[in-house]
Amino acid sequence: MKKLYLNTPFISLNEYINTERASKLGAATLKKSQTYKVAYLAKEQRFELPECKHDVTFIWYKPDNRKDHDNIAFAKKFILDGLVLSGVIKYDNPKYIGNFQDKFIVDKSRDYVSCVVIFEKSETK
């Protein structure tokens, strides 16, 4: 089991949709910035994984219960894309990523949603 700590704010699906409705360029810029942020953090932590299929658990830390869990978990798209960009995983397709699991923890000391990502070798084919 390996853990990647992403102590950085993530946007929700609703925030992304609102940006996309306002400007296609704005949404593309937002996706790029979220993806690059994850790639940077993975490189900063010198995070590496063996090249095999992994099951992934996302532990989302949130300041309160105002956002729906599906809106928060949308950020896994940016996380996986950032890990591909950084070279941690070759691709984020089913050959390399197995099952997902999301856990949500309210942490009132936080000002934003952040995430710890746990990778375990997958037993699924």
C-alpha contacts under 8 A as a table, 3 or more apart, distances in Angstrom:
res1	aa1	res2	aa2	distance
1	M	118	I	6.67
1	M	119	F	5.55
1	M	120	E	4.71
1	M	121	K	7.39
2	K	49	L	7.72
2	K	118	I	5.66
2	K	119	F	5.24
2	K	120	E	6.78
3	K	116	V	6.66
3	K	117	V	5.57
3	K	118	I	4.51
3	K	119	F	6.43
4	L	42	A	7.15
4	L	45	Q	7.89
4	L	47	F	6.97
4	L	116	V	5.70
4	L	117	V	5.07
4	L	118	I	6.48
5	Y	115	C	6.54
5	Y	116	V	4.68
5	Y	117	V	6.55
6	L	38	V	7.16
6	L	41	L	6.83
6	L	114	S	6.10
6	L	115	C	5.18
6	L	116	V	5.78
6	L	117	V	7.67
7	N	114	S	5.22
7	N	115	C	6.40
7	N	116	V	7.81
8	T	112	Y	7.76
8	T	113	V	7.50
8	T	114	S	5.47
8	T	115	C	7.81
9	P	112	Y	5.41
9	P	113	V	5.41
9	P	114	S	5.51
10	F	34	Q	7.21
10	F	72	I	7.90
10	F	75	A	6.39
10	F	112	Y	7.47
10	F	113	V	5.82
10	F	114	S	6.30
11	I	15	E	6.15
11	I	16	Y	6.82
11	I	72	I	7.34
11	I	75	A	6.70
11	I	113	V	7.90
12	S	15	E	5.24
12	S	16	Y	6.34
12	S	71	N	5.01
12	S	72	I	4.97
12	S	73	A	7.69
12	S	74	F	6.48
12	S	75	A	6.62
13	L	16	Y	5.05
13	L	17	I	6.11
13	L	70	D	7.91
13	L	71	N	4.68
13	L	72	I	6.77
13	L	74	F	5.71
13	L	75	A	7.46
14	N	17	I	5.09
14	N	18	N	6.13
14	N	71	N	6.47
15	E	18	N	5.20
15	E	19	T	6.24
16	Y	19	T	5.13
16	Y	20	E	6.11
16	Y	27	A	6.46
16	Y	30	L	7.61
17	I	20	E	4.95
17	I	21	R	6.12
17	I	27	A	7.84
18	N	21	R	5.18
18	N	22	A	6.32
19	T	22	A	5.13
19	T	23	S	6.09
19	T	24	K	7.65
19	T	26	G	6.11
19	T	27	A	5.44
20	E	23	S	5.12
20	E	24	K	5.07
20	E	25	L	7.72
20	E	26	G	6.47
20	E	27	A	4.66
20	E	28	A	7.98
21	R	24	K	6.98
22	A	26	G	7.52
23	S	26	G	4.96
23	S	27	A	6.43
24	K	27	A	5.24
24	K	28	A	6.35
25	L	28	A	5.12
25	L	29	T	6.12
26	G	29	T	5.09
26	G	30	L	6.09
27	A	30	L	4.97
27	A	31	K	6.15
28	A	31	K	5.17
28	A	32	K	6.12
29	T	32	K	5.09
29	T	33	S	6.12
30	L	33	S	5.20
30	L	34	Q	6.23
31	K	34	Q	5.26
31	K	35	T	6.06
31	K	78	F	6.87
32	K	35	T	5.13
32	K	36	Y	5.99
33	S	36	Y	5.20
33	S	37	K	6.01
34	Q	37	K	5.15
34	Q	38	V	6.55
34	Q	78	F	5.92
34	Q	79	I	7.90
34	Q	82	G	7.88
35	T	38	V	5.39
35	T	39	A	6.40
35	T	78	F	4.78
35	T	79	I	6.39
35	T	81	D	6.01
35	T	82	G	4.45
35	T	85	L	7.90
36	Y	39	A	4.96
36	Y	40	Y	6.04
36	Y	82	G	5.89
36	Y	85	L	7.70
37	K	40	Y	5.14
37	K	41	L	6.28
37	K	82	G	7.35
38	V	41	L	5.11
38	V	42	A	6.13
38	V	78	F	7.36
38	V	79	I	5.86
38	V	82	G	4.98
38	V	83	L	6.84
39	A	42	A	5.19
39	A	43	K	6.26
39	A	82	G	4.47
39	A	83	L	5.66
39	A	84	V	7.93
39	A	85	L	6.13
39	A	86	S	4.80
40	Y	43	K	5.20
40	Y	44	E	6.00
40	Y	86	S	7.37
41	L	44	E	4.90
41	L	45	Q	6.14
42	A	45	Q	5.25
42	A	46	R	6.08
42	A	47	F	5.24
42	A	83	L	7.06
42	A	86	S	6.97
42	A	88	V	7.66
43	K	46	R	4.78
43	K	47	F	6.20
43	K	86	S	6.70
44	E	47	F	7.72
47	F	88	V	6.92
48	E	88	V	5.46
49	L	88	V	6.09
49	L	89	I	7.02
51	E	89	I	7.04
51	E	90	K	7.50
51	E	96	Y	7.71
52	C	96	Y	5.96
52	C	121	K	7.09
53	K	94	P	7.91
53	K	95	K	6.20
53	K	96	Y	4.06
53	K	97	I	5.35
53	K	98	G	6.24
53	K	121	K	6.06
53	K	122	S	5.44
54	H	96	Y	6.15
54	H	97	I	5.05
54	H	98	G	5.56
54	H	99	N	7.68
54	H	119	F	5.89
54	H	120	E	5.31
54	H	121	K	4.48
54	H	122	S	4.58
55	D	97	I	6.04
55	D	98	G	4.76
55	D	99	N	4.78
55	D	100	F	6.09
55	D	119	F	5.85
55	D	120	E	5.31
55	D	121	K	6.16
55	D	122	S	5.05
56	V	97	I	7.34
56	V	98	G	7.28
56	V	99	N	6.23
56	V	100	F	4.98
56	V	101	Q	6.35
56	V	117	V	6.84
56	V	118	I	5.65
56	V	119	F	4.84
56	V	120	E	6.56
57	T	100	F	5.76
57	T	101	Q	4.60
57	T	102	D	5.79
57	T	103	K	7.51
57	T	117	V	5.76
57	T	118	I	5.00
57	T	119	F	6.64
58	F	76	K	7.84
58	F	100	F	7.57
58	F	101	Q	6.14
58	F	102	D	4.83
58	F	103	K	6.20
58	F	115	C	6.52
58	F	116	V	5.99
58	F	117	V	4.73
58	F	118	I	6.47
59	I	102	D	5.97
59	I	103	K	4.73
59	I	104	F	5.89
59	I	105	I	7.34
59	I	115	C	5.48
59	I	116	V	5.13
59	I	117	V	6.29
59	I	118	I	7.95
60	W	72	I	7.85
60	W	73	A	7.79
60	W	102	D	7.31
60	W	103	K	6.04
60	W	104	F	4.82
60	W	105	I	6.14
60	W	113	V	6.73
60	W	114	S	5.86
60	W	115	C	4.56
60	W	116	V	6.68
61	Y	104	F	6.13
61	Y	105	I	4.97
61	Y	106	V	5.90
61	Y	107	D	6.12
61	Y	110	R	7.79
61	Y	113	V	5.54
61	Y	114	S	5.28
61	Y	115	C	5.91
62	K	65	N	7.45
62	K	104	F	7.34
62	K	105	I	6.24
62	K	106	V	5.01
62	K	107	D	5.75
62	K	108	K	7.48
62	K	110	R	6.68
62	K	111	D	7.81
62	K	112	Y	6.12
62	K	113	V	4.47
62	K	114	S	6.71
63	P	106	V	5.59
63	P	107	D	5.09
63	P	108	K	4.63
63	P	109	S	6.70
63	P	110	R	5.00
63	P	111	D	5.78
63	P	112	Y	6.04
63	P	113	V	6.74
64	D	67	K	7.80
64	D	106	V	5.61
64	D	107	D	7.08
64	D	108	K	6.41
65	N	68	D	7.38
65	N	106	V	7.13
67	K	71	N	6.68
67	K	72	I	6.87
68	D	71	N	5.38
68	D	72	I	6.57
69	H	72	I	5.10
69	H	73	A	6.05
69	H	104	F	7.55
70	D	73	A	5.13
70	D	74	F	6.27
71	N	74	F	5.49
71	N	75	A	7.98
72	I	75	A	6.19
72	I	113	V	7.71
73	A	76	K	5.79
73	A	102	D	7.28
74	F	77	K	6.16
75	A	78	F	5.33
75	A	79	I	6.45
76	K	79	I	4.79
76	K	80	L	6.04
77	K	80	L	5.47
77	K	81	D	6.12
78	F	81	D	5.12
78	F	82	G	5.90
79	I	82	G	5.12
79	I	83	L	6.27
80	L	83	L	5.05
80	L	84	V	6.32
80	L	92	D	6.21
81	D	84	V	5.12
81	D	85	L	6.16
81	D	92	D	7.13
82	G	85	L	4.92
82	G	86	S	6.11
83	L	86	S	5.11
83	L	87	G	6.14
83	L	88	V	5.18
83	L	89	I	5.85
84	V	87	G	5.09
84	V	88	V	6.00
84	V	89	I	5.07
84	V	90	K	5.77
84	V	91	Y	5.74
84	V	92	D	6.79
85	L	88	V	7.77
86	S	89	I	7.86
87	G	90	K	6.17
89	I	92	D	6.99
89	I	96	Y	7.45
90	K	96	Y	7.46
91	Y	95	K	7.97
91	Y	96	Y	6.40
92	D	95	K	7.85
92	D	96	Y	6.07
92	D	97	I	5.84
93	N	96	Y	5.79
93	N	97	I	5.93
94	P	97	I	4.95
94	P	98	G	5.82
95	K	98	G	7.46
98	G	122	S	6.19
98	G	124	T	6.76
99	N	122	S	7.80
107	D	110	R	5.82
108	K	111	D	7.68
110	R	113	V	7.49
122	S	125	K	7.89
